[in-house]
Amino acid sequence: MIYLELLMDFLQVGLFSIGGGYAALPLIQEQVVQKHAWLSMGEFVDLITIAEMTPGPIAINSATFVGTRIAGIGGAVVATIGVIIPSLIIVFSLAYVYYRFQELNQLQGVLSALRPVVVALIASAGLSIMTLAFWENGVENTDFVSVAIAGIAFFVLRKFKTSPIIVMISTGLIGIIIHLL
């Protein structure tokens, strides 16, 4: 039964996460935190951190992580397949349609209309993660270390165009040092 639940939930995530992995995060959160309570909100933030740090798409990494946590290796396989299948079908279908009808103005209009929705989904996921990272226990308990590290990382990424990998490793080391002190 748990395998069927994982499959159906991640099929929904894969089907409705238009815009990629970050757009999938609110959908995954709804399924695993709110609907089933398989993970707490803190565990969900940890999942996002781990899924972001590991190679591969964040939605697939998240599905694999949740599946493993809920039902072991079998759960990981089922959840991962669930999140991938809709994309495979949709991408093959859309690639056919796009290359066949790419000159039509209506198709270009649909693509233009979807762009702001994708931006909104990504921004929503980012704001949710930011809120949890900085104010997990309420505004009065702001984690100023996390705010400072995020601000510095943002500045370095935007100003100096530093590799995100170098910034992640550097801020991880800074976080370890600060929290050990």
C-alpha positions in Angstrom: 0.0 0.0 0.0 2.8 2.4 0.9 4.4 1.8 -2.6 1.2 2.7 -4.3 0.9 5.9 -2.2 4.5 6.9 -3.0 3.9 6.2 -6.7 0.7 8.1 -6.9 2.0 11.1 -4.9 5.2 11.4 -6.9 3.3 10.9 -10.2 1.3 14.0 -9.2 4.5 15.9 -8.3 6.1 14.9 -11.6 3.0 15.8 -13.6 2.3 19.2 -12.0 5.8 20.5 -11.3 6.0 22.7 -14.4 9.2 24.7 -14.3 11.6 22.1 -13.0 12.8 20.9 -9.6 12.4 24.1 -7.7 8.8 24.3 -8.9 8.3 20.8 -7.5 9.3 21.7 -4.0 6.0 23.1 -2.9 4.2 20.1 -4.3 6.6 17.7 -2.6 6.2 19.6 0.6 2.4 19.4 0.3 2.6 15.6 -0.1 5.2 14.6 2.4 4.8 17.2 5.1 1.2 18.3 5.0 -0.8 15.4 3.5 0.9 12.4 4.9 3.2 13.8 7.6 5.9 11.5 6.5 8.5 14.3 7.3 8.4 17.2 9.7 9.1 20.7 8.2 12.6 20.6 9.6 13.3 17.2 8.0 11.9 18.6 4.7 14.4 21.5 4.9 17.2 19.0 5.5 15.9 17.0 2.5 16.1 20.1 0.3 19.6 20.7 1.5 20.8 17.2 0.8 18.9 17.1 -2.6 20.5 20.4 -3.6 24.0 19.3 -2.6 24.0 15.9 -4.4 24.4 15.7 -8.2 21.2 15.4 -10.2 17.8 17.1 -10.4 16.5 18.2 -7.1 13.0 16.7 -7.6 14.5 13.3 -8.4 16.9 13.5 -5.5 14.0 14.5 -3.2 11.8 11.7 -4.4 14.6 9.2 -3.9 15.3 10.5 -0.4 11.6 10.4 0.6 11.1 7.0 -0.8 14.1 5.6 1.0 13.0 7.3 4.3 9.5 5.9 4.0 9.9 2.5 2.5 13.6 1.7 2.0 15.2 0.9 -1.4 11.9 -0.2 -2.9 10.3 3.0 -1.9 13.2 5.0 -3.4 12.7 3.2 -6.7 9.0 3.6 -6.8 9.1 7.3 -5.8 11.8 8.1 -8.3 10.0 6.3 -11.1 6.8 8.1 -10.2 8.4 11.5 -10.4 10.2 10.7 -13.7 7.5 9.0 -15.8 5.3 12.1 -16.4 8.3 14.1 -17.5 9.4 11.4 -20.0 6.0 11.2 -21.5 5.4 15.0 -21.6 8.9 15.9 -22.9 8.7 13.4 -25.7 5.2 14.6 -26.6 6.2 18.3 -26.4 9.4 17.8 -28.4 7.3 16.3 -31.2 4.8 19.1 -31.1 7.4 21.8 -30.8 9.5 20.7 -33.7 6.4 20.1 -35.8 4.7 23.4 -35.0 7.5 25.8 -33.7 6.6 28.5 -36.2 3.0 29.0 -34.9 2.4 32.2 -33.0 -0.1 30.4 -30.7 2.6 28.1 -29.4 5.0 31.0 -28.8 2.1 32.7 -26.9 1.6 29.7 -24.6 5.3 29.5 -23.9 5.4 33.2 -23.1 2.4 32.9 -20.7 4.0 30.0 -18.8 7.2 31.9 -18.0 5.8 34.1 -15.2 4.1 31.1 -13.6 7.4 29.3 -13.5 9.1 32.3 -11.9 6.3 32.5 -9.3 6.6 28.8 -8.4 10.4 29.1 -8.0 10.0 32.3 -5.9 7.5 30.6 -3.7 9.8 27.7 -3.0 12.7 30.0 -2.3 10.7 32.1 0.1 9.5 29.0 2.0 13.0 27.7 2.3 14.3 31.1 3.4 11.6 31.4 6.0 12.5 28.0 7.5 16.2 28.7 7.4 16.1 32.1 9.1 12.9 32.0 11.2 12.2 28.3 11.9 11.2 29.1 15.6 9.5 32.4 14.9 10.7 35.9 14.0 11.9 36.6 17.5 14.4 33.8 17.2 16.0 34.9 14.0 19.1 32.9 13.1 21.4 35.8 12.4 24.3 33.5 11.5 22.3 31.9 8.7 21.1 35.4 7.5 24.7 36.6 7.4 26.0 33.5 5.6 23.1 33.7 3.1 23.7 37.5 2.5 27.5 37.0 2.0 26.9 34.0 -0.3 24.3 36.0 -2.4 26.7 39.0 -2.6 29.7 36.8 -3.7 27.6 34.9 -6.3 26.2 38.1 -7.8 29.2 40.5 -7.5 32.1 38.2 -8.3 30.3 35.5 -10.4 32.0 32.8 -8.2 31.2 29.2 -8.9 28.2 28.0 -6.8 30.2 24.9 -5.8 33.0 27.0 -4.3 30.4 29.2 -2.5 28.6 26.1 -1.1 31.8 24.5 0.1 33.0 27.8 1.6 29.8 28.6 3.4 29.5 25.0 4.6 33.0 25.3 6.2 32.2 28.7 7.7 28.9 27.3 9.1 30.8 24.3 10.7 33.4 26.6 12.2 30.8 29.1 13.6 28.6 26.4 15.1 31.6 24.6 16.6 32.6 27.8 18.4 
